[in-house]
Amino acid sequence: TALLYTMVASAVAYAVNGMFVGWQPLFKLNITVAPHLSDYGWYVALGLLSGVVATFLPVVFYRTRDAFHQLPIPAWLKPAVGGLGVGLIALKLPQVLGGGYGWMQMAMNGQLALHLLLILVVAKLAAFALTVSSGGSGGVFAPSLYIGAMLGVACSLLFHQPPAVFAVVGMAAVFGAAARVPVATMLMVTEMAGGYQLLTPAGSAVVLAYLMQRWLSRGFKYRSLYEAQVPQREDSPA
């Protein structure tokens, strides 16, 4: 029942939003043909790397939260400490501020250098953890997409592949694995970019990243970005 209401609400929200801002997707992709079968080896490599990165996302996020909980300072001061940390990072890397959708589009367009992309993967993870884990306002979706996009484009430069394609696949693989929501993420990210021809490569990378993340995180305390997530429907108290 909840799924039906969610679909209706989503359709209405999309229609209202489209009347004001238009119907174009969030990201612009210059892709005219679907990826060739010979390229799928690179998507496998990206999926495995995304699984490794996705393993550390929940660990860094929640370990930082635990560290802030143990700080012997008033609770209202902790977000300020986190904000100070983000500000210090932003002095050198202003790309970590905000949602970062503009920088993600620039990465898709091939406008960011390889060394910067690799640095931003780590810097955004640190800024994300300092912001939300300290008690500040923010979510986990956009930062995870950002990290996945930068990782994907970095791999595209190393593999000599189209950056836009690898950005979309990287976004889906990193968040899908870190949040353990592979199917929903695969569909969401391809829709955000209007890249439906990327469903197959995104699906293969997401599945591999998901399996890799589950295997690598099996002994960790924090295994998913959603701490209250349960293994299957029967385990849910809802």
N, C-alpha and C positions, 0 to 999 in steps of 0.2 A: 504494500500500500504506500509506504513512504517513497518508494522509487517512482511510482506513478505521479505523486504530487511534486516530486523533485523535477521530473521531466517537464511537467506542465509549467512550473515556475521558471525553469531555465529557458524554455521557449519564449515565454512572455517577456522575461528580462532581456533576452537577446533582441526581440522585436522592438522593445522600447529604446534600448541602447542604440540599435541600428538607426532608428529614426533621427537620433541626435548626432551621432558621430560617423555614420556610414556603415557599410557592410564588409569592408575589407578586413582581412585577418590582422592580428597584432604584429606579426613579422612578415616582411616581404622577401620572398624567395624567387630567385631567377633560375628556376628549374623547369625545363620543358620536357624532359624524358625521364623515365624511371631508371634507377641505378641498374647497371648491367650485372649479370650473374657473376662475372669474374671479379667484381668488386666486393663480394660478400665476405671474403677473407679479412678485409680491412674492418668490416663491421663486427666481425667476431672479435678481432683484437680490441676494438673500441669497447665492445660489451664487457670484455674481461677487465679492462682497465677501469671502466665505470664501476664495476662490481667492487673493485679494490677501494676506489674513492668513496663509494657509497657505504662501505663498511665503517670507515672512519668518521663519516658525517654524524651519526647518532652518538658515537663515543665522544668526540670533541664537544658536541653540543651539550650533552648531559653532564660530562665531567666538568665542563666550565660552570654549568649551573650549580653543581655540587660544591665547587670551589667558592662560588659567590655566597652560597648558603653558609659556609663556614667562616666567612669574613667577619671579624668582630666589630662591625660598624652598623649604624642604623639602617634598616631596610630601605628607607627612602633615599639613602645616599648611594646604594649599590648601582642603580641605573646610571648615576652620574659617573661612577668609576668606569662602568662599561662604555659609556659615551666618550669618556676621555681616551680610552684605549682605541676606539674606532676613529676618533679625531686624529690621534697620533699616526695611525695607519694612513688616514686620508690625506695627511700633509704630503706624503710621497705618492700615494695612489688614490687620487680622488675618484677613480673608477669604482671603488667599493661602496660608495654612498648610494642610498636610495635603492629602488628596485633593480636598476641597471639594464632596463630593456633597451635603451638607446645604445649602450655599449655592446649588448648582445647582438643588436642589428649590425653594428660596425664590425664585429667579429665575423658575422655571417658574410659581410661584404668583402672580407679579406683585408681589412684596414688596420688590423692589430698584428704586431710582430710576435714571433713564436715565444721569445723569452718573456714578453709581457703577459702573454696568455697563461703561461705556466705559473708566473708569479701571482696572477690574479686568482687562480684556482685556490692557492693557499691563503692569500690575503682576504678573499671574500669569505672563506670558511672561518677565519679568525674574526672578521668583523661581524659576521652573522652570529657566531657564538657569543661574542662580547655584548651584542645588542640585546638579543632575546634572553639569553641565559642569565643576564644580570637583572632581569625584571623589566627591561625596556619593551617598547611596543614594536611588534613585527611578527612576521610569519615564517614558515619554513619552505613554502612553495617557490616563491620567486628566487630566494638565494640558492636553492638547490638547482633550479633551472639555469641560473647564471653560472654556477660551477660546472654543470654539465655542458653548457654551451662553450665555455672557454676550453674545457678539456677536449671536446669534440673538434673544435677548430684547430687546436694545437696538434691533435692527431692527424687532421687533414693535411696540415703543412708538412708533417713528418712523412705521411704516406703519399703525398702529392695527389690529393683527392679534393673534390669540391668542398669548400668550407661550409657553405650553407647547409648542405646535406648532413654533414657530420655534426654541425651544431644542433640540428633538430634531433638527430639520433642520440647525441650525447645528453641532451636535456632529458629526453625520455628515459634513457638508461640509468642515469644517476638518480633522478628522483624516484623513478619506478622501483629501483632496488632499495634505496635508502628508506623509503616510506613503505616498502613492501606492498605496493599497489601497481603491479606491472600492467594490467589490462587497461585500467582507467587512465593511467598516465600516457600510455602509448596512443590512445585515442585523443586525449586532451591536447597533447603537444602537437600532433600532426594537424589537428584542427586549428590550433593557435597560429600555425604557420601556413595553413591552407595547402599543406604538402601531403595530400592523400596518397600520392604515388610512393611515399616513403613509409607506408604502413608495414610493408614486408621487411625492409632492412631495420626499421625501428623495432619491429616485433622480435626479430632474431637477436638484436643487441640487448633489448630489455630482458628477454628470457635468460640470456647468458649472464647478464649483470645481476639479475635477481638470484639465480642459482649460486653464482659466485659469492654474493653478499651473504646469503644464508649459510653457506659452507664456512666462510671465513669468520662470521660473527657467532658461530654456534657456541663458543665458550665465553662470549662477552656478556657483561651485565646489561648493556644497552645495545639492543639489536635493531631497533627501528626508530625512525624519527617520531613516531606516534607511540608514546610510552604505554598507553592504555590499550594498544592493539592486542587482540587475542588471536590464537592460531587459526580458529575456524568458527563458523557461525554458532555451532553448538556450545561454544565456550563463552559466548557473549551473555551478559546478564540483562541486556536490553529487552 
